[in-house]
Amino acid sequence: MSILSDRYASSAMKQIWSSKSKIASERRLWITVMRAQSELGLDIPAAAIADYERVIDSIDLESIDKREKDLRHDVKARIEEFNSLAGHQYIHIGMTSRDLTENIEAAQIKAGLELIRFKSIALLAGLGEKSAEYKALAIVGRSHNVPAQITTLGKRFASIAEELLYSYQRLENLIENFPIRGLKGPVGTAQDSYEAMGDKYQSLEDALIRSLGFERSLDSTGQIYPRSIDYDVITTLVLLSAAASNLATSIRLMAGHDLVSEGFKAGQVGSSAMPHKMNTRSCERINGLAAILKGYATMIGEISGLQWNEGDVSDSVVRRVALSDAFYALDGILETSLTVLSEFGVFENNIRKEIEQQLPFLATTKLLMAAVKSGMGREDAYQVIREISLKATDEIRQGGQNTFLAKLASDPRIPLDKIALEDLISSPLEFAGLAQKQCEAVIAKVLKITKAHPEATSYKPSAIR
């Protein structure tokens, strides 16, 4: 059992990649091939097929593992186990190991991608809701993590949603075009199946492809399908993780200024040593899982483009670890992100205090123009505002109050009194530009997707620990 599976992944994702689920899928595939072979003229008794069907779910992992240790071949161990249970030897006729594993793994990948799509839509819905809820809540925007201009909290969520929308489109394209290898034999020529079935081979392969829910297949491939396809899958997962990781980073930074909370349930402990702490542990988890996922992309990248002629097994250990764990990692990211959104909290008083502290400085361009309109020279006004702002900033850094506006109002060189200056910055949203309209544009994009998938928008994440 993978640590990622045991600790972070949902039961639905675990089911896709579990050993028992894979073995059951392999057995169903063998039965599909047997049934098609029988219908196409190969002498396989219906009673034998029924015997195999009867024991599909009789899966003894310890027995299979013992056979593999003796045989040193995983697929041969599973063949012998299934034959022993059914009392026949009709499975795997005209097939090689990769006719089984490559196709089942492709089906697992596709099922995993479809589950990720479902949860990505749920996350888009959550981001759209937060963007709508907070689109008019002004907050200090930061560049280089330094106060820069006013934005809105809703726009921060909209920017994350915009990033996820981009990666979601790539996911949709991948699912639509993802191919299956098909029944191609030891070197990809389909010689063994063609030898057994003759001109009926294509009907046999078509039955296999349809049984696994695929519409696209590779016409020419070797014993293994190109691992560049695996790389496309894992890098798509990395791309999907980026929006969630950026969300987590933003929340961690805001929480550090006591502006927001990712949620803190009754009974939760932030630190074993410091009782007062309320750490953003879920957001930290998201960032950590995103780092792990990038590592799997590197691993899969190493086997992409390294195929020896028609195939070898040098990629097997990498894929055994990286494929399932990459899906577990992203599943954990999405589950945790959905939990964070559902428990997210805002400290509006602290947000307002920060605006009051920072806005006079962020509004210097507007103050400059007001001074110019009142008859002051532009460069003179710039110099005075710069001089006073630097003094006021230094006082704040020394622990004092923000006296910037008061100093401006009392300076005889500035043709504006304190009331006029305060009026200029009385509406923080006026400094947020098109933030609200940008939120509305992104929300409209999100709604186009979520309205088509209402079942995803109502999804509730698994309880995380």
Residue pairs with C-beta under 8 A, 6 or more apart in sequence:
2 324
2 325
2 328
4 289
4 292
4 325
4 328
4 329
4 332
5 13
5 14
5 17
5 324
5 325
5 328
7 332
7 465
8 285
8 289
8 328
8 329
8 331
8 332
8 335
8 336
8 464
9 327
9 328
9 331
9 332
9 335
10 331
10 335
10 462
11 462
12 115
13 112
13 115
13 327
13 328
13 331
14 328
15 21
16 108
16 111
16 112
16 115
16 327
17 108
17 112
17 323
17 324
17 327
17 328
19 61
20 59
20 61
22 104
22 108
23 59
23 61
23 64
23 78
24 56
24 57
24 59
25 104
25 107
25 108
26 78
26 100
26 101
26 104
27 52
27 56
27 82
28 56
28 211
29 100
29 103
29 104
29 208
29 211
29 212
30 52
30 82
30 91
30 92
30 100
31 49
31 52
31 53
31 56
31 91
32 207
32 208
32 211
33 91
33 93
33 95
33 183
33 204
33 207
33 208
34 44
34 48
34 49
34 52
34 90
34 91
34 93
35 49
35 207
36 203
36 204
36 207
36 208
37 44
37 93
37 94
37 196
37 197
37 204
38 44
38 45
38 46
38 49
40 197
40 200
40 203
40 204
41 197
41 200
42 93
42 196
42 197
44 90
44 93
48 86
48 88
48 90
49 90
51 86
51 87
51 88
52 82
52 86
52 88
52 90
52 91
54 86
55 82
55 85
55 86
58 85
60 81
63 81
64 77
64 78
64 81
65 77
67 76
67 77
67 78
67 80
67 81
68 74
68 77
70 77
71 77
71 80
73 97
75 97
75 100
75 101
76 97
79 91
79 92
82 91
83 89
83 91
92 100
93 196
94 183
94 185
94 192
94 193
94 195
94 196
94 197
95 183
95 185
95 192
95 193
96 185
96 186
96 192
96 223
98 181
98 184
98 186
98 223
98 224
98 311
99 181
99 183
99 184
99 185
99 193
102 181
102 224
102 225
103 180
103 181
103 182
103 183
103 208
103 212
104 212
105 319
105 323
106 178
106 179
106 180
106 181
106 212
106 214
106 225
107 180
107 212
107 213
107 214
108 323
108 324
109 178
109 230
109 233
109 323
110 175
110 178
110 213
110 214
112 327
113 171
113 174
113 175
113 178
113 233
113 236
114 175
115 331
116 171
116 237
116 240
116 327
116 330
116 331
116 334
117 168
117 171
117 172
117 175
118 453
118 455
118 456
118 459
119 331
119 334
119 335
119 338
119 456
119 459
120 164
120 167
120 168
120 171
120 240
120 334
121 168
121 449
121 450
121 453
121 456
121 457
122 334
122 338
122 456
122 457
122 459
123 164
123 243
123 244
123 334
123 337
123 338
123 341
124 161
124 164
124 165
124 168
124 446
124 449
124 450
125 446
125 450
125 456
125 457
126 337
126 338
126 341
126 342
127 157
127 158
127 160
127 161
127 164
127 247
127 341
127 446
128 157
128 161
128 442
128 443
128 446
128 447
128 450
129 341
130 154
130 157
130 341
130 344
131 154
131 155
131 157
131 158
131 161
131 439
131 442
131 443
131 446
132 154
132 439
132 443
133 154
134 152
134 153
134 154
134 157
134 346
135 152
135 154
135 155
135 158
135 435
135 436
135 439
135 440
135 443
136 152
136 154
136 429
136 436
137 152
137 153
137 154
137 346
137 348
137 351
138 150
138 151
138 152
138 351
138 355
138 428
138 429
138 431
138 432
139 150
139 151
139 152
139 153
139 156
139 259
139 351
139 354
139 355
140 147
140 150
140 151
140 351
140 354
140 355
140 358
140 359
140 362
141 147
141 148
141 149
141 150
141 151
142 148
142 253
143 149
145 253
147 358
147 361
147 362
148 362
149 362
149 431
149 432
149 433
150 355
150 359
150 362
150 428
150 429
150 431
150 432
151 432
151 435
152 429
152 432
152 435
152 436
152 439
153 260
153 346
153 351
154 435
154 436
154 439
155 432
155 435
155 436
155 438
155 439
156 250
157 247
157 439
158 438
158 439
158 442
158 443
159 442
160 243
160 244
160 246
160 247
160 250
161 243
161 442
161 443
161 445
161 446
162 442
162 445
163 242
163 243
163 246
164 240
164 243
164 244
165 442
165 445
165 446
165 449
166 239
167 236
167 239
167 240
167 242
167 243
168 240
168 449
170 236
170 239
171 236
171 240
174 232
174 233
174 236
177 216
178 214
178 216
178 229
178 233
179 214
179 216
179 217
179 218
179 225
179 229
180 209
180 212
180 214
180 216
180 217
180 218
181 217
181 218
181 221
181 224
181 225
182 205
182 208
182 209
182 217
182 218
182 221
183 190
183 193
183 201
183 204
183 205
183 208
184 190
184 218
184 221
184 222
184 223
185 191
185 192
185 193
185 223
186 192
186 223
186 310
187 222
187 223
187 310
187 311
188 220
188 221
188 222
188 223
188 310
188 311
190 201
190 205
193 201
193 204
193 205
194 201
197 203
197 204
205 217
209 215
209 217
218 225
222 307
222 309
222 310
222 311
223 310
223 311
224 307
224 310
224 311
224 315
226 304
226 307
227 300
227 303
227 304
227 305
227 306
227 307
227 315
227 319
228 304
228 305
230 300
230 303
230 304
230 319
230 323
231 297
231 300
231 301
231 304
233 300
233 323
233 326
234 293
234 296
234 297
234 300
234 322
234 323
234 326
235 297
237 293
237 297
237 326
237 327
237 329
237 330
238 290
238 293
238 294
238 297
240 330
241 289
241 290
241 293
241 329
241 330
241 333
242 290
244 286
244 290
244 333
244 334
244 337
245 286
245 287
245 290
245 333
247 283
247 286
247 337
247 340
248 280
248 282
248 283
248 284
248 286
248 287
248 290
248 337
248 340
249 283
249 287
251 260
251 262
251 280
251 283
251 340
251 344
252 280
252 283
252 284
252 287
254 260
255 261
255 262
255 280
255 283
257 350
257 354
258 347
258 350
259 346
259 347
259 350
259 351
259 354
260 344
260 345
260 346
260 347
261 278
261 344
261 345
261 346
261 347
262 280
262 282
262 283
262 340
262 343
262 344
262 345
263 282
263 339
263 340
263 342
263 343
263 344
263 345
264 270
264 278
264 343
265 343
270 276
270 277
270 278
270 279
270 281
271 277
271 279
282 336
282 339
282 340
282 464
283 340
285 332
285 336
285 464
286 333
286 336
286 337
286 340
289 329
289 330
289 332
289 333
289 336
290 329
290 333
292 325
292 329
293 326
293 329
293 330
293 333
296 321
296 322
296 325
296 326
296 329
297 326
299 318
299 321
299 322
300 318
300 319
300 322
300 323
300 326
302 318
303 314
303 315
303 318
303 319
306 314
306 315
307 315
308 314
334 461
335 461
335 462
335 464
336 461
336 464
338 459
338 460
338 461
339 461
339 464
342 460
342 461
355 428
356 402
357 396
357 402
359 425
359 428
359 431
360 367
360 392
360 402
360 404
360 405
360 425
361 389
361 392
361 393
361 404
362 431
363 424
363 425
363 431
364 385
364 389
366 424
366 425
366 431
367 385
367 408
367 416
367 421
367 424
367 425
368 378
368 381
368 382
368 385
370 416
370 420
370 421
370 424
371 381
371 384
371 385
371 414
371 415
371 416
372 378
372 381
374 415
374 416
375 415
376 413
376 414
376 415
380 413
381 414
384 408
384 411
384 413
384 414
385 408
385 414
388 404
388 407
388 408
388 411
389 404
391 407
392 402
392 403
392 404
392 407
393 404
395 401
395 403
396 402
405 418
405 421
405 422
405 425
406 418
408 414
408 416
408 421
409 416
409 417
409 418
409 421
416 424
425 431
429 436
450 456
450 457
